[in-house]
Amino acid sequence: MSGEQVVGLGLCTPIGTSRHMTLASLRAGLVRFAETEVLDDLGHPVRASRLGLLDTALSRTERMVALARQALVGVRPVLTAQPREPVLLYLGLPEPGAGAAAVEQQALVAALMAEAGGRLNVVKVYATGRAAFFEALSTARADLRSGRTGALALVGAVDSLGDKASLEALAAARLHLGRQNPDGRIPGEAAGFVALARPGASRTLGLETMGTLLGTSLAVEPRPFTRREPSLAEGLTEAFQHLRRDAVAGARRVDGVLACQPGESFWGTEFTRAYLRNAALMPEPLHVGVAAEGLGDAGAGAAPAMMGIALHRARWREGGPRRTLVYGCSDSGRVGACVVEMSPKD
């Protein structure tokens, strides 16, 4: 099996402050959707999915720092497996100007560096929302293959729409799910980090292989959600076509599909059109898991959580490898996707 090996995963979400808690809660169907202190134009509380351990007075950046620090705990043992040099970090963040509070990138990155205790070096930050993790993943994969990085790379993403300012902005734009918009979204938050190793390096480093990254794909949607036009799914179609043509990722059908999207009908229509043009890649029967069902709109933070589901062995009843397509589309049109295969138990 050719591809980069997933050797670590750390998560922090409203339904779990660790990878194991989050994945068990998602599998059990637990949610944290609750009314908040923010009211919409009709005086109704805006619902959100928020980590209850965090003070509601925290800013968006402060919530993201807290989430990311906790998620980083899950991959800290992996960072020591490469003792001679820091692990390179590729970080996905929210897209700016997307109807939410601004993010202080420098403060966030500084907090992560301090938490890692000198074991990390930031390569690049991708502020492209739900596609950010996939853009970071694609670059990390290329750098591992070219030798720019060591044997390990860390790919992460974090987002929060649970702060008061973001909730107020979403309510003002009538994007939230409520009486004024029955086709809206429930704001959420999440953070996650995925450790990647060069093919064959996991044994040398003494790390367990959770799965294998078989392919990545990026594209741009010319008619994104922000244009308020019917989606023709050109960008998502292109991303799926690239994976279908890939010699490894498209060698056979995937066994499942996971979307990092909110709950609006726009995204369902987009996927349906892209699916029909790439039916040879898709599972039969078709089943799509959507981040909104368990996390709400976790923005950039949804992708590592969805990858965690793809690698969660308890999700599959039968033994053997399982191949999953994971994708994310930002409101402004950036598209990312990957195919990951879970490693069976030895």
TORKOLNU-390971 format. One record per residue (C-alpha): residue number from 1; residue in three letters; x, y, z. Coordinates in Angstrom, 1 decimal. Example, Ala and Ser with C-alpha at 12.3 -4.5 7.8 and 13.67 -1.06 7.14 Angstrom:
! residues 2
     k     r        X        Y        Z
     1   Ala     12.3     -4.5      7.8
     2   Ser     13.7     -1.1      7.1
This chain:
! residues 346
     k     r        X        Y        Z
     1   Met      0.0      0.0      0.0
     2   Ser      1.6      3.3     -1.1
     3   Gly      1.0      6.5      0.7
     4   Glu      1.8      8.5      3.8
     5   Gln      1.0      6.8      7.1
     6   Val     -1.3      8.4      9.7
     7   Val      0.5      7.8     13.0
     8   Gly     -1.2     10.1     15.4
     9   Leu     -4.5     11.9     15.9
    10   Gly     -5.6     14.4     18.5
    11   Leu     -9.1     16.0     18.7
    12   Cys    -11.0     18.4     20.9
    13   Thr    -14.7     19.0     20.2
    14   Pro    -17.9     20.0     22.1
    15   Ile    -18.6     16.2     22.5
    16   Gly    -15.2     15.1     23.7
    17   Thr    -11.9     16.6     24.8
    18   Ser     -9.9     13.7     23.3
    19   Arg     -9.8     11.6     20.2
    20   His    -11.4      8.6     22.0
    21   Met    -14.1     10.7     23.6
    22   Thr    -15.0     12.5     20.4
    23   Leu    -15.2      9.4     18.2
    24   Ala    -17.1      7.4     20.8
    25   Ser    -19.6     10.2     21.2
    26   Leu    -20.0     10.6     17.4
    27   Arg    -20.6      6.9     17.0
    28   Ala    -23.2      7.0     19.8
    29   Gly    -25.0      9.9     18.2
    30   Leu    -24.4     12.4     21.1
    31   Val    -24.7     16.1     20.3
    32   Arg    -24.2     19.3     22.3
    33   Phe    -26.7     21.5     20.4
    34   Ala    -28.0     24.0     22.9
    35   Glu    -29.5     27.5     23.1
    36   Thr    -27.0     30.3     23.8
    37   Glu    -27.2     33.7     25.4
    38   Val    -27.3     35.4     21.9
    39   Leu    -30.8     36.3     20.6
    40   Asp    -31.8     36.7     16.9
    41   Asp    -34.0     39.4     15.5
    42   Leu    -37.1     37.7     16.7
    43   Gly    -35.8     37.4     20.2
    44   His    -35.1     33.7     20.0
    45   Pro    -31.9     32.1     21.4
    46   Val    -29.4     31.1     18.7
    47   Arg    -28.5     27.4     19.0
    48   Ala    -24.8     26.3     18.9
    49   Ser    -22.6     23.4     19.6
    50   Arg    -20.0     24.6     22.1
    51   Leu    -17.5     23.0     24.5
    52   Gly    -19.2     23.5     27.9
    53   Leu    -15.8     23.7     29.7
    54   Leu    -15.0     27.0     28.1
    55   Asp    -16.3     30.3     29.5
    56   Thr    -18.9     31.9     27.2
    57   Ala    -17.1     35.2     27.6
    58   Leu    -14.0     34.0     25.7
    59   Ser    -13.3     35.5     22.3
    60   Arg    -13.1     33.5     19.1
    61   Thr     -9.3     33.4     19.2
    62   Glu     -9.3     32.4     22.9
    63   Arg    -11.7     29.6     22.2
    64   Met     -9.6     28.4     19.3
    65   Val     -6.4     28.5     21.4
    66   Ala     -8.1     26.4     24.2
    67   Leu     -9.4     23.8     21.7
    68   Ala     -6.1     23.6     19.8
    69   Arg     -4.0     23.2     23.0
    70   Gln     -6.2     20.3     24.1
    71   Ala     -6.1     18.6     20.7
    72   Leu     -2.4     18.9     20.6
    73   Val     -2.2     16.8     23.8
    74   Gly     -3.3     13.8     21.7
    75   Val     -0.3     13.9     19.4
    76   Arg      2.4     15.1     21.9
    77   Pro      3.9     11.5     22.1
    78   Val      4.4     11.5     18.4
    79   Leu      6.4     14.8     18.5
    80   Thr      9.1     13.1     20.5
    81   Ala      9.6     10.3     18.0
    82   Gln     11.7     12.6     15.9
    83   Pro     14.1     13.9     18.6
    84   Arg     16.8     15.6     16.5
    85   Glu     14.6     18.2     14.8
    86   Pro     11.3     19.9     15.3
    87   Val      8.2     18.5     13.5
    88   Leu      6.9     20.8     10.8
    89   Leu      3.3     22.0     11.3
    90   Tyr      0.8     22.8      8.5
    91   Leu     -2.2     24.6     10.0
    92   Gly     -5.7     25.2      8.7
    93   Leu     -7.7     28.2      9.9
    94   Pro    -11.0     29.9      9.2
    95   Glu    -11.4     32.0      6.1
    96   Pro    -11.5     35.7      6.8
    97   Gly    -14.6     37.8      6.3
    98   Ala    -17.0     34.8      6.4
    99   Gly    -19.6     36.4      8.7
   100   Ala    -17.8     35.8     12.0
   101   Ala    -15.3     37.4     14.4
   102   Ala    -11.7     38.0     13.2
   103   Val     -9.0     35.5     14.3
   104   Glu     -5.7     36.7     15.7
   105   Gln     -3.4     34.3     13.9
   106   Gln     -0.1     35.3     15.5
   107   Ala     -1.5     34.9     19.0
   108   Leu     -2.9     31.5     18.1
   109   Val      0.3     30.2     16.5
   110   Ala      2.3     31.6     19.4
   111   Ala      0.1     29.7     21.9
   112   Leu      0.6     26.4     19.9
   113   Met      4.4     26.9     19.8
   114   Ala      4.5     27.4     23.5
   115   Glu      2.3     24.4     24.1
   116   Ala      4.6     22.2     22.0
   117   Gly      7.7     23.3     24.0
   118   Gly      9.9     23.8     20.9
   119   Arg      8.9     20.6     19.2
   120   Leu      7.1     22.3     16.3
   121   Asn      8.0     24.7     13.5
   122   Val      5.1     26.3     11.5
   123   Val      5.6     26.0      7.8
   124   Lys      2.4     27.6      6.5
   125   Val     -1.0     28.7      7.7
   126   Tyr     -4.0     28.1      5.3
   127   Ala     -6.9     30.4      6.1
   128   Thr     -9.4     28.8      3.8
   129   Gly    -12.1     27.4      6.1
   130   Arg    -13.4     23.9      5.5
   131   Ala    -10.8     23.4      2.7
   132   Ala     -7.9     24.5      4.8
   133   Phe     -7.0     21.2      6.3
   134   Phe     -6.9     19.5      2.9
   135   Glu     -4.7     22.3      1.5
   136   Ala     -2.3     21.8      4.5
   137   Leu     -2.5     18.0      4.0
   138   Ser     -1.6     18.3      0.3
   139   Thr      1.5     20.5      1.1
   140   Ala      2.6     18.3      3.9
   141   Arg      2.3     15.2      1.7
   142   Ala      4.4     16.8     -1.0
   143   Asp      7.1     18.0      1.4
   144   Leu      7.4     14.5      3.0
   145   Arg      7.9     13.0     -0.5
   146   Ser     10.4     15.7     -1.6
   147   Gly     12.4     15.4      1.6
   148   Arg     11.9     19.0      2.7
   149   Thr     10.6     17.8      6.1
   150   Gly     11.9     14.9      8.2
   151   Ala     10.1     11.6      8.6
   152   Leu      7.2     13.3     10.3
   153   Ala      4.8     16.2      9.6
   154   Leu      1.9     17.5     11.7
   155   Val     -1.3     18.7      9.9
   156   Gly     -3.9     20.5     12.0
   157   Ala     -7.0     22.7     11.8
   158   Val     -9.0     24.6     14.3
   159   Asp    -12.1     26.8     14.3
   160   Ser    -14.8     28.2     16.5
   161   Leu    -18.1     29.9     15.8
   162   Gly    -19.2     29.6     19.4
   163   Asp    -18.0     33.0     20.7
   164   Lys    -20.6     35.8     21.3
   165   Ala    -19.3     38.0     18.5
   166   Ser    -19.5     35.3     15.9
   167   Leu    -22.9     34.1     17.0
   168   Glu    -24.2     37.7     16.8
   169   Ala    -22.7     38.1     13.3
   170   Leu    -24.3     34.9     12.1
   171   Ala    -27.6     35.8     13.6
   172   Ala    -27.4     39.3     11.9
   173   Ala    -26.7     37.6      8.6
   174   Arg    -29.6     35.1      9.2
   175   Leu    -27.3     32.2      8.5
   176   His    -28.2     30.3     11.7
   177   Leu    -30.9     27.7     11.9
   178   Gly    -34.1     29.3     13.2
   179   Arg    -37.5     30.6     12.3
   180   Gln    -36.1     33.2      9.9
   181   Asn    -34.0     30.5      8.1
   182   Pro    -35.2     26.9      8.4
   183   Asp    -32.4     26.0      6.0
   184   Gly    -29.7     27.5      8.2
   185   Arg    -26.7     26.1     10.2
   186   Ile    -25.9     25.4     13.8
   187   Pro    -22.5     27.1     14.7
   188   Gly    -19.9     24.7     16.2
   189   Glu    -16.3     24.4     17.0
   190   Ala    -13.5     21.8     16.8
   191   Ala     -9.7     21.3     16.7
   192   Gly     -7.6     18.4     15.5
   193   Phe     -4.1     17.4     14.5
   194   Val     -3.1     14.5     12.3
   195   Ala      0.5     13.2     12.4
   196   Leu      1.8     11.9      9.0
   197   Ala      4.9      9.7      8.5
   198   Arg      6.8      9.1      5.3
   199   Pro      5.8      5.7      3.8
   200   Gly      7.5      2.9      5.8
   201   Ala      8.8      5.2      8.5
   202   Ser      6.3      4.3     11.2
   203   Arg      8.2      1.1     12.2
   204   Thr     11.5      3.0     12.4
   205   Leu      9.9      5.6     14.6
   206   Gly      8.2      3.0     16.7
   207   Leu      4.7      4.4     16.0
   208   Glu      1.4      2.6     15.3
   209   Thr     -0.1      3.1     11.9
   210   Met     -3.7      4.1     12.1
   211   Gly     -4.2      4.4      8.4
   212   Thr     -2.8      5.5      5.0
   213   Leu     -3.3      8.7      3.1
   214   Leu     -3.9      7.5     -0.5
   215   Gly     -4.5     10.8     -2.3
   216   Thr     -5.4     14.5     -2.0
   217   Ser     -7.1     16.9     -4.3
   218   Leu     -7.8     20.6     -4.4
   219   Ala    -10.1     22.7     -6.6
   220   Val    -12.1     26.0     -6.7
   221   Glu    -15.8     26.4     -7.1
   222   Pro    -16.7     29.3     -9.4
   223   Arg    -20.2     29.6     -7.9
   224   Pro    -19.7     29.2     -4.2
   225   Phe    -22.2     29.5     -1.3
   226   Thr    -21.4     33.2     -0.8
   227   Arg    -22.7     34.1     -4.3
   228   Arg    -26.2     32.9     -3.4
   229   Glu    -26.5     31.1     -6.8
   230   Pro    -27.5     27.5     -7.5
   231   Ser    -24.5     25.3     -7.3
   232   Leu    -23.3     23.5    -10.4
   233   Ala    -20.6     21.7     -8.3
   234   Glu    -17.8     22.3    -10.8
   235   Gly    -15.2     22.5     -8.1
   236   Leu    -16.2     19.5     -6.2
   237   Thr    -16.6     17.5     -9.4
   238   Glu    -13.1     18.4    -10.4
   239   Ala    -11.7     17.4     -7.0
   240   Phe    -13.5     14.0     -7.2
   241   Gln    -12.4     13.4    -10.8
   242   His     -8.8     14.0     -9.8
   243   Leu     -9.0     11.4     -7.0
   244   Arg    -10.8      9.0     -9.4
   245   Arg     -8.0      9.3    -11.9
   246   Asp     -5.3      8.9     -9.2
   247   Ala     -3.5      5.6     -9.7
   248   Val     -3.7      4.8     -5.9
   249   Ala     -6.7      6.6     -4.5
   250   Gly     -9.0      5.7     -7.5
   251   Ala     -7.9      2.1     -7.8
   252   Arg    -11.3      1.0     -6.5
   253   Arg    -14.4      2.4     -5.0
   254   Val    -14.3      4.0     -1.6
   255   Asp    -16.3      2.3      1.2
   256   Gly    -17.7      5.6      2.6
   257   Val    -18.0      9.3      2.2
   258   Leu    -17.6     12.0      4.9
   259   Ala    -18.5     15.6      4.3
   260   Cys    -17.2     18.5      6.5
   261   Gln    -20.3     20.6      5.6
   262   Pro    -23.1     22.4      7.5
   263   Gly    -26.6     21.3      7.1
   264   Glu    -27.9     23.7      4.4
   265   Ser    -29.5     22.1      1.3
   266   Phe    -27.0     23.9     -0.9
   267   Trp    -24.3     21.5      0.1
   268   Gly    -26.5     18.4     -0.5
   269   Thr    -27.3     19.6     -4.0
   270   Glu    -23.6     20.2     -4.6
   271   Phe    -22.6     16.8     -3.6
   272   Thr    -25.4     15.1     -5.5
   273   Arg    -24.2     16.7     -8.8
   274   Ala    -20.6     15.9     -8.2
   275   Tyr    -21.5     12.3     -7.2
   276   Leu    -23.4     11.6    -10.4
   277   Arg    -20.4     12.7    -12.4
   278   Asn    -18.1     10.4    -10.4
   279   Ala    -20.3      7.4     -9.6
   280   Ala    -17.4      5.0    -10.3
   281   Leu    -15.5      6.3     -7.3
   282   Met    -18.5      6.2     -4.9
   283   Pro    -19.6      3.4     -2.6
   284   Glu    -22.6      1.2     -3.3
   285   Pro    -25.0      1.6     -1.6
   286   Leu    -24.2      5.3     -1.1
   287   His    -24.0      6.6      2.5
   288   Val    -22.6     10.1      3.4
   289   Gly    -21.8     11.2      6.9
   290   Val    -22.0     14.9      7.4
   291   Ala    -20.2     16.9     10.1
   292   Ala    -23.3     19.0     10.8
   293   Glu    -25.1     15.9     12.2
   294   Gly    -22.8     15.7     15.2
   295   Leu    -20.7     18.9     15.4
   296   Gly    -22.8     21.6     13.7
   297   Asp    -20.7     23.9     11.5
   298   Ala    -17.2     23.3     12.9
   299   Gly    -15.7     25.2     10.0
   300   Ala    -12.0     24.5      9.4
   301   Gly    -12.0     22.2     12.5
   302   Ala    -14.4     19.7     10.9
   303   Ala    -11.9     18.0      8.6
   304   Pro     -9.6     16.4     11.2
   305   Ala    -12.7     15.1     13.1
   306   Met    -14.0     13.6      9.9
   307   Met    -10.7     12.0      9.2
   308   Gly    -10.8     10.6     12.7
   309   Ile    -14.1      9.0     12.0
   310   Ala    -12.7      7.4      8.8
   311   Leu     -9.9      5.9     10.9
   312   His    -12.1      4.8     13.8
   313   Arg    -11.9      1.0     13.9
   314   Ala    -15.1      0.6     15.9
   315   Arg    -16.9      2.2     13.0
   316   Trp    -16.4     -0.9     10.9
   317   Arg    -17.9     -4.2     12.0
   318   Glu    -15.8     -6.4      9.7
   319   Gly    -12.1     -6.7      9.6
   320   Gly     -9.8     -5.6      6.7
   321   Pro     -8.9     -2.2      5.4
   322   Arg    -11.6      0.4      4.8
   323   Arg    -11.3      3.3      2.3
   324   Thr    -13.1      6.6      2.9
   325   Leu    -13.4      9.8      0.9
   326   Val    -13.4     12.9      3.0
   327   Tyr    -14.1     16.3      1.6
   328   Gly    -14.7     19.9      2.6
   329   Cys    -15.9     23.0      0.8
   330   Ser    -15.5     26.6      2.1
   331   Asp    -18.3     29.2      1.8
   332   Ser    -16.1     31.2     -0.6
   333   Gly    -15.4     28.3     -2.9
   334   Arg    -12.2     26.5     -2.0
   335   Val    -12.5     22.7     -2.2
   336   Gly    -10.4     20.0     -0.7
   337   Ala    -10.7     16.2     -0.6
   338   Cys     -8.7     13.1      0.3
   339   Val     -8.9      9.4      0.3
   340   Val     -7.7      7.6      3.5
   341   Glu     -7.6      3.9      4.2
   342   Met     -7.9      2.6      7.8
   343   Ser     -5.3      0.0      8.8
   344   Pro     -6.7     -3.3     10.1
   345   Lys     -5.7     -4.6     13.4
   346   Asp     -2.7     -6.9     13.4
